[in-house]
Amino acid sequence: MDPAALPASPINLDHPGHYLHWGVIQLSVANLVVIAAMIVVFVLALLLPFPKGKGPS
């Protein structure tokens, strides 16, 4: 497959990343989004009930 035939990325990735600074902590925005998504999934796993199936017969 010809690489030139592939569609261009919808996001321009040809620039430096964006970083957030909190004192000695430096975190990229991309990593912060991933961490936030992981926390949301973890909280949902704690709050959503397990599916109830038939008990042992």
C-alpha positions in Angstrom: 0.0 0.0 0.0 1.3 3.4 -1.0 1.8 5.7 2.1 0.9 8.7 0.0 -2.6 7.2 -0.6 -3.3 7.3 3.2 -5.6 10.1 4.4 -4.0 13.0 6.3 -4.4 13.0 10.1 -7.4 15.1 11.3 -5.1 16.5 14.0 -1.8 18.3 13.2 0.8 16.4 15.1 3.7 18.4 13.7 4.3 20.6 16.8 5.5 20.3 20.3 3.1 19.0 23.0 1.4 21.2 25.5 2.4 20.9 29.1 0.9 21.9 32.4 3.2 23.0 35.3 2.4 22.7 39.0 5.5 23.5 40.9 7.8 20.5 40.4 5.1 18.5 38.5 5.1 18.8 34.7 2.4 16.9 32.9 1.4 16.8 29.2 -2.2 17.6 28.4 -2.5 14.2 26.5 -1.4 12.3 29.6 -3.8 14.3 31.7 -6.7 13.3 29.4 -5.7 9.6 29.6 -5.4 9.8 33.4 -8.8 11.5 33.7 -10.4 8.8 31.5 -8.9 6.1 33.6 -10.3 7.7 36.8 -13.7 7.9 35.2 -13.7 4.2 34.2 -12.5 3.3 37.7 -15.2 5.2 39.4 -17.9 3.8 37.1 -16.6 0.3 37.8 -17.0 0.9 41.5 -20.5 2.5 41.2 -22.2 0.3 38.6 -23.8 -2.9 39.9 -22.7 -6.3 38.8 -25.2 -8.0 36.5 -27.4 -10.3 38.4 -27.6 -13.8 37.0 -29.3 -16.9 38.1 -28.0 -18.4 41.3 -26.6 -21.9 41.5 -29.3 -24.5 41.0 
